[in-house]
Amino acid sequence: MEFMPIPGEDIEIYDTLVDESVEGTLFHKSWWFKIFEDSAGINANRAELFGAYQNGEIVAGFPVPYRKKLGTRWIINPRLTPYSGSVFKPDGTKKGHTENSFRKDVNANFARIIKPFGTCLYYPFNVNSMDLQPFLWSDYCPTLHYTYILKLDNLDTVWNNISRKRRNDIKSSARNGFEVTTGDISTFARLNDLTMARQDHGRITGRMWENIYSHCKKRGCAEVFTTYSGGEALASLMLVWDNKRSYYIGGGMDGNSRGGMPMLIWEAIKFTKEKLHLNEFDFEGSTVPGIEFFFRNFGGELRPFFGIKDRKVELAMSIINMVKR
């Protein structure tokens, strides 16, 4: 097997591999990383795509997103990019230990490639990437994260699994005549900014949201949902998707959404099942307890996903936390 940067003429083949791979997500696509390349200055995001070639064919891929700062490359996913990691071409001929050994060999080589590439601040894998051993053997530290994924085989079952409070919120919004519209990216960006400022979280510029929306929209994989009452925008969310599932990528509310967000999420869930004909809805998780609790109320399955970072980064963070204490 040969491991090397994927040349330009093979980028479309790589993107097709992402679609075929069980690990592949929208966030692995080559064009997704291009969205963030127009960021100005030293914080501009870039990505290099590496491939494993066997008999001249790409059998696995591995995106490496990074930033350049102070003459050093820092491996880190762009914002709003929850997943990354290896994608593998399905191969029904490999069974059991043969498949496991193949994947370990590929990941061991990818680990060797990124070790001199730059300092890994944080690199997330996706919920279907379980085997990080080759990266741990290369002395990376593991990180653990969680998301909630809704299975949409039956919407009646999904509805019944939502907490009573959230179901009542949705019913109340309908009784109060709330309306849901689509496509209003500027209102979404404004409400998201209000929410991030209110919660003292890192804010995302309207330009960034508009870039993401326009790039995804022209590829038919994004929609914005907004709840209105009497002409007033109460809440808004952006949904993106690939050929496997949809993703709640961001949301925002005014100071009093009056149950508007649960209604929006339910509309996005129905849209995923009835319009997109997809059977999974990914909330993308959150480490904020209040947000986690809100997502949990929709009855999804708690799923772990893992990441890696350099040990020297882990050590530096430990020292910083000790000093703060």
C-alpha positions as CSV (number, residue, x, y, z in Angstrom):
1,M,0.0,0.0,0.0
2,E,1.1,3.5,-0.8
3,F,0.3,6.6,1.4
4,M,0.4,10.1,0.0
5,P,-1.4,13.4,-0.4
6,I,-4.4,13.0,-2.7
7,P,-3.7,14.7,-6.0
8,G,-6.2,17.1,-7.5
9,E,-7.4,14.7,-10.2
10,D,-8.4,12.2,-7.4
11,I,-10.4,14.6,-5.2
12,E,-13.7,13.6,-6.8
13,I,-12.9,10.0,-6.2
14,Y,-12.1,10.8,-2.6
15,D,-15.5,12.6,-2.2
16,T,-17.2,9.5,-3.6
17,L,-15.3,7.4,-1.1
18,V,-16.7,9.6,1.7
19,D,-20.2,8.9,0.5
20,E,-19.6,5.1,0.3
21,S,-17.7,4.8,3.6
22,V,-19.7,4.1,6.8
23,E,-17.3,6.6,8.6
24,G,-17.8,9.3,5.9
25,T,-19.7,12.4,6.8
26,L,-20.5,15.8,5.2
27,F,-17.6,17.1,7.3
28,H,-15.1,14.9,5.5
29,K,-15.8,16.3,2.1
30,S,-13.1,18.2,0.3
31,W,-15.3,21.2,-0.4
32,W,-16.3,21.5,3.3
33,F,-12.8,22.5,4.2
34,K,-12.7,25.0,1.3
35,I,-15.5,27.0,3.1
36,F,-13.0,28.0,5.8
37,E,-10.0,28.7,3.5
38,D,-11.1,32.3,2.9
39,S,-10.6,33.2,6.6
40,A,-8.2,36.1,6.8
41,G,-4.9,36.3,8.5
42,I,-3.0,33.8,10.6
43,N,-6.1,31.9,11.7
44,A,-7.0,30.8,8.2
45,N,-8.0,27.1,8.0
46,R,-6.5,24.7,5.5
47,A,-6.7,21.0,5.0
48,E,-4.6,18.4,3.3
49,L,-6.2,15.1,2.2
50,F,-4.1,11.9,2.4
51,G,-5.0,8.7,0.7
52,A,-4.1,5.0,1.0
53,Y,-3.6,3.6,-2.5
54,Q,-3.8,-0.1,-3.3
55,N,-3.2,-1.2,-6.9
56,G,-3.6,2.5,-7.9
57,E,-7.0,2.8,-6.2
58,I,-7.9,4.9,-3.2
59,V,-9.0,2.5,-0.4
60,A,-8.9,4.9,2.5
61,G,-8.7,8.7,3.1
62,F,-7.7,10.9,6.0
63,P,-8.3,14.7,6.0
64,V,-5.8,16.8,8.1
65,P,-7.2,20.3,8.9
66,Y,-4.7,22.8,10.2
67,R,-3.8,26.4,10.8
68,K,-0.5,28.1,10.5
69,K,0.6,30.3,13.4
70,L,4.0,31.5,14.6
71,G,5.7,29.4,11.8
72,T,4.1,26.2,13.1
73,R,1.2,24.1,11.8
74,W,-1.5,23.3,14.3
75,I,-3.7,20.4,13.5
76,I,-7.3,21.4,14.5
77,N,-10.7,21.1,12.9
78,P,-12.4,24.3,11.7
79,R,-15.2,25.5,13.9
80,L,-18.6,23.9,13.3
81,T,-16.8,20.7,12.1
82,P,-17.6,18.0,14.7
83,Y,-16.2,15.0,13.0
84,S,-13.2,13.9,11.0
85,G,-10.9,10.8,10.9
86,S,-10.3,7.9,8.5
87,V,-12.8,6.8,5.9
88,F,-12.5,3.4,4.4
89,K,-13.8,2.0,1.1
90,P,-16.3,-0.9,1.8
91,D,-14.8,-4.2,0.9
92,G,-16.9,-7.3,1.3
93,T,-14.0,-9.6,0.7
94,K,-12.2,-8.7,4.0
95,K,-13.6,-10.5,7.1
96,G,-12.9,-10.5,10.8
97,H,-9.2,-10.2,11.7
98,T,-8.3,-9.4,8.0
99,E,-10.4,-6.3,8.0
100,N,-9.3,-5.3,11.5
101,S,-5.6,-5.7,10.5
102,F,-6.1,-3.7,7.3
103,R,-7.7,-0.8,9.2
104,K,-5.0,-0.8,11.9
105,D,-2.3,-0.8,9.3
106,V,-3.9,2.2,7.5
107,N,-4.4,4.1,10.7
108,A,-0.9,3.4,11.8
109,N,0.4,4.9,8.6
110,F,-1.9,7.9,8.9
111,A,-0.6,8.4,12.5
112,R,3.0,8.3,11.2
113,I,2.1,10.9,8.5
114,I,0.6,13.5,10.9
115,K,3.2,13.1,13.6
116,P,5.7,15.4,11.8
117,F,2.9,17.3,10.0
118,G,2.2,19.6,13.0
119,T,1.1,19.9,16.6
120,C,-2.2,18.3,17.2
121,L,-4.4,20.6,19.3
122,Y,-7.6,18.5,18.7
123,Y,-8.6,16.0,16.1
124,P,-12.0,14.4,16.4
125,F,-13.1,11.1,14.8
126,N,-16.7,10.2,14.2
127,V,-19.2,7.9,16.0
128,N,-18.3,5.0,13.7
129,S,-14.5,5.2,14.3
130,M,-13.9,2.9,17.3
131,D,-10.3,1.8,16.9
132,L,-7.8,4.6,17.9
133,Q,-5.1,2.2,19.1
134,P,-2.6,3.0,16.3
135,F,-2.8,6.7,17.3
136,L,-2.4,5.9,20.9
137,W,0.6,3.8,20.0
138,S,2.0,6.9,18.3
139,D,1.7,8.6,21.7
140,Y,-1.4,10.7,21.1
141,C,-3.7,11.4,24.1
142,P,-7.3,10.2,23.6
143,T,-10.3,12.5,24.2
144,L,-13.9,11.4,24.8
145,H,-17.1,13.2,23.6
146,Y,-20.8,12.4,23.3
147,T,-23.6,13.1,20.9
148,Y,-27.3,12.1,20.7
149,I,-28.5,10.4,17.5
150,L,-32.1,9.9,16.8
151,K,-33.1,6.8,14.8
152,L,-36.0,7.8,12.5
153,D,-37.3,4.4,11.4
154,N,-40.8,5.4,12.8
155,L,-41.8,9.0,13.5
156,D,-44.6,7.9,15.8
157,T,-42.0,6.1,18.0
158,V,-39.8,9.2,17.9
159,W,-42.7,11.4,19.0
160,N,-43.5,9.0,21.9
161,N,-39.9,9.0,23.1
162,I,-39.7,12.8,23.3
163,S,-40.2,14.0,26.9
164,R,-43.7,15.1,27.9
165,K,-42.5,18.7,28.4
166,R,-41.0,19.0,25.0
167,R,-44.1,17.5,23.4
168,N,-46.2,20.0,25.3
169,D,-44.0,22.8,24.1
170,I,-44.5,21.7,20.5
171,K,-48.2,21.4,20.9
172,S,-48.4,24.8,22.6
173,S,-46.5,26.4,19.8
174,A,-48.9,25.0,17.2
175,R,-51.9,26.2,19.2
176,N,-50.5,29.6,19.5
177,G,-50.2,29.9,15.8
178,F,-46.4,29.9,15.5
179,E,-45.2,29.6,11.9
180,V,-42.1,27.9,10.6
181,T,-40.4,29.4,7.5
182,T,-37.2,28.3,5.7
183,G,-34.3,30.0,4.1
184,D,-33.7,33.1,6.3
185,I,-30.0,32.8,6.9
186,S,-29.6,36.5,8.1
187,T,-32.2,36.0,10.9
188,F,-30.6,32.7,11.9
189,A,-27.2,34.4,12.1
190,R,-28.6,37.2,14.2
191,L,-30.4,34.9,16.7
192,N,-27.4,32.6,16.9
193,D,-25.2,35.6,17.8
194,L,-27.6,36.7,20.4
195,T,-27.6,33.3,22.0
196,M,-23.8,32.9,22.0
197,A,-23.4,36.3,23.5
198,R,-26.0,35.6,26.2
199,Q,-24.3,32.3,27.1
200,D,-20.8,33.8,26.9
201,H,-19.7,31.2,24.2
202,G,-17.4,31.8,21.3
203,R,-19.3,33.8,18.7
204,I,-19.4,32.9,15.0
205,T,-19.6,35.7,12.4
206,G,-22.6,36.1,10.2
207,R,-20.3,35.9,7.2
208,M,-19.1,32.5,8.3
209,W,-22.7,31.2,8.6
210,E,-23.6,32.7,5.2
211,N,-20.5,31.0,3.7
212,I,-21.5,27.6,5.1
213,Y,-25.1,28.0,4.1
214,S,-24.4,29.1,0.5
215,H,-21.8,26.3,-0.1
216,C,-24.1,23.7,1.3
217,K,-27.2,25.1,-0.3
218,K,-25.8,25.0,-3.8
219,R,-25.0,21.3,-3.2
220,G,-28.5,20.6,-1.9
221,C,-27.5,19.8,1.7
222,A,-28.6,22.7,4.0
223,E,-31.8,24.4,5.2
224,V,-32.6,27.0,7.8
225,F,-35.8,26.8,9.9
226,T,-37.2,29.8,11.7
227,T,-40.2,30.1,14.1
228,Y,-42.2,33.3,13.9
229,S,-45.0,34.7,16.0
230,G,-46.8,37.8,14.9
231,G,-43.9,38.6,12.5
232,E,-41.4,38.3,15.3
233,A,-38.6,35.7,14.9
234,L,-38.4,33.6,18.0
235,A,-35.9,30.8,17.2
236,S,-33.9,29.5,14.3
237,L,-31.7,26.5,13.5
238,M,-29.6,25.3,10.6
239,L,-29.7,21.8,9.4
240,V,-27.1,20.2,7.1
241,W,-26.9,16.6,5.8
242,D,-25.1,14.0,3.8
243,N,-26.3,10.7,2.4
244,K,-26.5,9.1,5.8
245,R,-28.0,11.5,8.3
246,S,-28.8,15.2,9.1
247,Y,-26.9,17.3,11.6
248,Y,-28.2,20.1,13.9
249,I,-25.2,22.4,13.2
250,G,-26.4,25.5,15.0
251,G,-29.3,27.3,16.6
252,G,-30.3,30.6,18.1
253,M,-33.2,32.2,20.1
254,D,-34.3,35.6,21.2
255,G,-34.6,36.2,25.0
256,N,-37.9,34.4,25.1
257,S,-38.5,31.8,22.4
258,R,-41.7,30.6,24.1
259,G,-41.2,27.0,23.1
260,G,-40.2,27.9,19.5
261,M,-37.0,25.8,19.4
262,P,-38.7,22.5,20.3
263,M,-41.1,23.1,17.5
264,L,-38.2,23.8,15.1
265,I,-36.4,20.6,16.0
266,W,-39.5,18.6,15.5
267,E,-39.9,20.2,12.1
268,A,-36.3,19.4,11.2
269,I,-36.7,15.8,12.4
270,K,-39.8,15.4,10.2
271,F,-38.0,17.1,7.3
272,T,-35.1,14.6,7.6
273,K,-37.4,11.6,7.5
274,E,-40.1,12.7,5.1
275,K,-38.3,15.0,2.6
276,L,-34.7,13.7,2.8
277,H,-35.6,10.1,3.4
278,L,-32.8,9.7,5.9
279,N,-33.1,7.6,9.1
280,E,-30.8,9.4,11.5
281,F,-30.8,12.9,13.1
282,D,-27.5,13.9,14.8
283,F,-27.7,16.6,17.5
284,E,-23.8,16.8,17.4
285,G,-23.8,16.8,21.2
286,S,-22.7,19.4,23.7
287,T,-20.5,19.6,26.8
288,V,-22.8,22.4,28.3
289,P,-25.1,20.7,30.8
290,G,-28.2,22.8,30.0
291,I,-27.8,22.1,26.2
292,E,-27.1,18.5,26.8
293,F,-30.3,18.2,28.9
294,F,-32.3,19.9,26.2
295,F,-31.1,17.5,23.5
296,R,-31.5,14.5,25.8
297,N,-35.2,15.3,26.0
298,F,-35.7,14.3,22.4
299,G,-35.0,10.7,23.2
300,G,-31.9,10.1,21.1
301,E,-29.3,7.4,21.6
302,L,-26.3,8.6,23.5
303,R,-23.3,7.8,21.3
304,P,-19.6,8.3,22.2
305,F,-17.0,9.5,19.8
306,F,-13.3,10.0,20.3
307,G,-10.5,12.4,19.4
308,I,-6.8,12.8,19.8
309,K,-4.3,15.5,20.8
310,D,-0.6,15.7,21.3
311,R,0.7,14.8,24.8
312,K,2.5,18.1,25.1
313,V,-0.8,19.9,24.5
314,E,-2.4,17.8,27.2
315,L,0.5,18.6,29.6
316,A,0.3,22.3,28.8
317,M,-3.5,22.3,29.5
318,S,-2.9,20.4,32.8
319,I,-0.4,23.0,33.9
320,I,-2.7,25.9,33.0
321,N,-5.6,24.3,34.9
322,M,-3.3,23.8,38.0
323,V,-2.3,27.4,37.9
324,K,-5.9,28.5,37.6
325,R,-6.8,26.4,40.7
